[in-house]
Amino acid sequence: MEQFDEVKRPSHYIRGGMECIDVVKVFVMDHDGFEGHCMASVVQYLWRWKYKNGLQDLKKAREFLDFLIKYVEEKKGE
């Protein structure tokens, strides 16, 4: 039986035997700073939305994706 801990290993961050943090590490490995933060946040909120805060988490994911899009657009304009 899987052991969950609401601080160290909450159930809403475990899917298919994988932990969200491990997926995030791979997802953002080539990105630093603000880009990495935004990407990690999008993954985190999409990962847990159905098991924690529902629509609120989907909106947070969209907000962080919008932050990333704006950041990339502004960098291109430099």
DRENGU-445501 format. One record per residue (C-alpha): residue number from 1; residue in one letter; chain; x negated, y negated, z negated. Coordinates in Angstrom, 2 decimals. Layout:
residues N
{NUM 'A' 'A' {X Y Z}}
...
***
This chain:
residues 78
{1 'M' 'A' {0.00 0.00 0.00}}
{2 'E' 'A' {-1.32 -3.46 0.96}}
{3 'Q' 'A' {-2.23 -5.77 -1.89}}
{4 'F' 'A' {-1.19 -9.40 -1.52}}
{5 'D' 'A' {-2.29 -12.35 -3.63}}
{6 'E' 'A' {-0.49 -15.65 -3.13}}
{7 'V' 'A' {-3.80 -17.54 -3.31}}
{8 'K' 'A' {-6.41 -15.23 -1.79}}
{9 'R' 'A' {-4.33 -13.01 0.49}}
{10 'P' 'A' {-0.75 -14.25 0.90}}
{11 'S' 'A' {1.59 -11.97 2.85}}
{12 'H' 'A' {2.56 -14.72 5.31}}
{13 'Y' 'A' {-1.06 -14.77 6.57}}
{14 'I' 'A' {-1.27 -11.01 7.25}}
{15 'R' 'A' {0.07 -9.59 10.54}}
{16 'G' 'A' {-0.70 -6.25 12.12}}
{17 'G' 'A' {-3.46 -5.58 9.62}}
{18 'M' 'A' {-5.21 -8.86 10.55}}
{19 'E' 'A' {-5.66 -11.95 8.43}}
{20 'C' 'A' {-5.03 -15.34 9.98}}
{21 'I' 'A' {-8.39 -16.67 8.76}}
{22 'D' 'A' {-10.23 -14.03 10.81}}
{23 'V' 'A' {-8.27 -14.91 13.93}}
{24 'V' 'A' {-8.90 -18.63 13.34}}
{25 'K' 'A' {-12.66 -18.03 13.00}}
{26 'V' 'A' {-12.78 -16.43 16.45}}
{27 'F' 'A' {-10.36 -18.93 17.98}}
{28 'V' 'A' {-12.39 -22.02 16.99}}
{29 'M' 'A' {-15.95 -20.65 17.07}}
{30 'D' 'A' {-16.97 -22.90 19.98}}
{31 'H' 'A' {-15.30 -26.04 18.65}}
{32 'D' 'A' {-16.45 -28.48 15.99}}
{33 'G' 'A' {-14.97 -31.19 13.87}}
{34 'F' 'A' {-11.58 -32.59 14.73}}
{35 'E' 'A' {-11.02 -30.26 17.70}}
{36 'G' 'A' {-11.67 -27.21 15.56}}
{37 'H' 'A' {-9.45 -28.52 12.78}}
{38 'C' 'A' {-6.54 -29.18 15.13}}
{39 'M' 'A' {-6.90 -25.79 16.81}}
{40 'A' 'A' {-7.11 -23.99 13.45}}
{41 'S' 'A' {-4.00 -25.79 12.22}}
{42 'V' 'A' {-2.02 -24.88 15.35}}
{43 'V' 'A' {-2.95 -21.21 14.94}}
{44 'Q' 'A' {-2.18 -21.26 11.22}}
{45 'Y' 'A' {1.26 -22.79 11.62}}
{46 'L' 'A' {2.21 -20.55 14.55}}
{47 'W' 'A' {0.95 -17.50 12.66}}
{48 'R' 'A' {3.13 -18.07 9.61}}
{49 'W' 'A' {6.16 -20.02 10.86}}
{50 'K' 'A' {8.60 -17.16 10.77}}
{51 'Y' 'A' {7.52 -16.02 7.30}}
{52 'K' 'A' {7.05 -19.28 5.43}}
{53 'N' 'A' {8.54 -22.62 6.52}}
{54 'G' 'A' {10.33 -21.81 9.79}}
{55 'L' 'A' {11.07 -24.77 12.04}}
{56 'Q' 'A' {8.96 -27.09 9.87}}
{57 'D' 'A' {5.84 -25.04 10.66}}
{58 'L' 'A' {6.65 -25.06 14.38}}
{59 'K' 'A' {6.89 -28.84 14.26}}
{60 'K' 'A' {3.58 -29.05 12.38}}
{61 'A' 'A' {1.94 -26.84 15.03}}
{62 'R' 'A' {3.29 -29.15 17.74}}
{63 'E' 'A' {2.02 -32.21 15.85}}
{64 'F' 'A' {-1.51 -30.79 15.63}}
{65 'L' 'A' {-1.40 -29.84 19.31}}
{66 'D' 'A' {-0.36 -33.41 20.10}}
{67 'F' 'A' {-3.27 -34.71 17.98}}
{68 'L' 'A' {-5.65 -32.52 19.96}}
{69 'I' 'A' {-4.21 -33.58 23.31}}
{70 'K' 'A' {-4.52 -37.26 22.40}}
{71 'Y' 'A' {-8.09 -36.74 21.16}}
{72 'V' 'A' {-9.12 -34.98 24.38}}
{73 'E' 'A' {-7.42 -37.61 26.53}}
{74 'E' 'A' {-9.20 -40.39 24.66}}
{75 'K' 'A' {-12.56 -38.61 24.99}}
{76 'K' 'A' {-12.07 -38.32 28.76}}
{77 'G' 'A' {-11.48 -42.05 28.93}}
{78 'E' 'A' {-14.89 -42.83 27.37}}
***
